[in-house]
Amino acid sequence: MKRFFSVISLVLVASLSAMAQEVPKAEVFGGYSFFRADGSSRIRVGGGDNLNGWNASVCGNLNSWFGLVADFSGHYDSSSSTTELSPPGVPGFPPLPAFSTKVKSDTNVFTFLVGPRFSYRKNERITPFAHVLFGASRRHADSEITSSSFGRVSFSANDTAFAAAVGGGLDVPLSKNLALRVVQAEYVLSRSFGNNANNARVSTGIVFRFGN
């Protein structure tokens, strides 16, 4: 009986050791990201709240379920619109020239966040995780208004302020050192020119795992 329990103990220790070896010491993520900006905090003329860009992060795992992550992202958008008005003609007078206005806007949003990540690794096929991140966001906007009657006016604005993100995602291992991040979705709270902005971010891409 003692020999039986000794064998069981050795098997359990070996299993725990194998499981520990499967946990990567570091994970590096990079991929595409979509950012839905809060429409109430628009920072450009002409509106528009959908931005496309990239998301990258580095996570150091302290054990099988807890790690520290540094997350970075950049999102961009450009838009332009033209409005033309033709004044009605007046009998006996030459026609008035048409009035046109063109609005062009460029916007970018960057986030720099750090915080804890919690992962569930008991299923070999999937690795769900959740995190809470804190840091800063930087917004920049360039707008230009060109009018056939009043000429051209341009302005730019910059703002750097507090930001936080709460969310999680799902990784699917492709090999020992590679995984597909099927989705990473977060609610992002940021300060935009003195106002709170409630945003959403969704990302997908590839995860490189080191130190398995």
N, C-alpha and C positions, 0 to 999 in steps of 0.2 A: 504493500500500500504506500509506504514512504517513497519507494522508487516511482510509483505512478504519479504521485503529487510532484515529485522532483521533475519528471518529464513534462508535466503540464505547466509547471512554473517556467521551465526553460522555453517552452513554446510561446507562452505569453510574453516573456521578455523579448524573444526574437521578433514577435509580431509587433510589439511596441517600438522596437528599434527600427524595423522596416518602415513602420508608419511615419516615424520621425524623419527618416531619410527621404521620404517622399515629399516633405514640406520644403518648398524652395526658400532659400534665405532672402532672396530678392526677386521682385517681379517688376518688369518695365513694360508699360503699356503705351501704345500709340495708335491713333486712328482718326476717323472722321467724326465730326460732332455737329449737332444742330442745336441752335440756341433760340428759344422763344423769349423775346424781351417783353417786359411789361409795357403795354401800350400807354399807360398813364404817365410814364416817365420818358417819353420820347425826347431825344436830344437832337433831332434834325428836322428840317422842313420837309414836309411831304409824307411823314409817317413811315410806316413799314416796320415790322417787328420781327421778321424771320431772318436770322443770320446763319451762315454756314462757315465752318472752319475746322479746327483740329483740337484734339484733346490728348494730353500725355501725362503720365504719372510714373513715379518710382515708389515702390512699397518695400519696406524691410520687415520681414516677418520675425517676431520675437518667439513665437511658438506656433502650434498648428492652427490656432484660431485668432490670434491677436497680432496686429502689425501697425506700423506707422507709415503714412503715405504723404507724399508731396505731389500735388496735382496742379497742372498748368493747362490753360486753354486760350485759344484766340479765335474770334469769330468776326466775320466781315460781311458787309453788304453795301452795294452801290445801286442807286436808282436815279432816274431822271423822268421828268414829265414836261410836256409842252401844252400850253393853252393858247388858242387863237380866237380872237373876237373880231368880227367885222361889223363896224357901225352901220346902221341903216342909211341908205342914201336919202338925200334931200333934193326934191325937184328943183332944177335950175342951178344947182351947185355941183361942182366936181365931186366924185366919190372920195370919201375919207379913207386913209390907209388902214389896213388891218392892224390890230393891236395883238402882240404875242408876248408871252412870258414863258421862260424855260427855267425849271428848277432842277438842279443836280445836287445829289447828296452822297457822301461817303461816310460810313460809320464802321468803327471797329470796337470790340469789347474784349479785354484780356482779364483773366482771373488767375490769382496766385494763392493757393490754398494748401493747408496742412492739417492733419488730424489723425485720429485712430480709425482702423478698419477691422472689422470682425468677419471672419470667414468660417464657413462650414465645409470641412474636408472629409467627412465620413463617407461620402459617395464618390467613387472613383470617376464617374462619368461627368459629373457637374460640380462646380464650386460656386455656390451663391455667396454673396458678401454684402455687407452694409457698412457705411461710414458716415462720420460727421466731420465736416471740414470747416476751417476758419482761416480768414486771410483778408485779401484786398482785391478789388476789381478796378480796372482803369478803362474809362470810356473816352473815345475821341470822335469828334464829328466835324466834317467840313461840308459847308453848304454854299451854293452859288446860285444867285437869282439873276437872270439876264432878261431884261425887258427891252422891247423895241422902242419904247418911249422914254424910259428912265435910265437906260444904260445897265451896267452890271454892278451887283453888290455881292460880296462874299464875306463869310465869317467862319470861325472855327471855335470849338469849345473842348476843354479837357477836364476830366474829373477823376480823381483817385480817392477811394473811400473803402470802408469796411464791407466785407462780403462773407457769406456763410453758405454752405451747401449740405443738404441732408438727402441721402439716397442710397442706392446700392446697385448691384448688377449680377450677372451670371457669366461665368467662364466655363468653356467646354475644352478639356485637354485634347490636343491633337497629337502630342508626343510628350516625351519626358520633359523637354525644355520649351515647348510651344503650346499655346492655348489660344482659342478664339473667344474674345469677349463678345458674346452675342448681343448684350445690351448693358449699358450703364446709364441709369436715369436718376436725375436729381432735381429737387426744388432748390433754387438758388436765390437767396435774399441778398440784395445789394443796396447800397446808397447811391442814388443817381442825382447829382446836382441838388443835394439837400433833401431829397425825397426817397422813401423806401420803394424799392422796385421788386416785385415778385416775378421771378423768371423761372424758366424750365430749361434743362439741358439734357440731351440724349446723345450718347456716343456709342460707337462700335469700332472694333479693330483687333489687333494682335497683341498678345501678351508673351513676352520672353521671360522665361524662368531660369534663375541661376542658383547654383549651390544646392541642388536636390540631394 
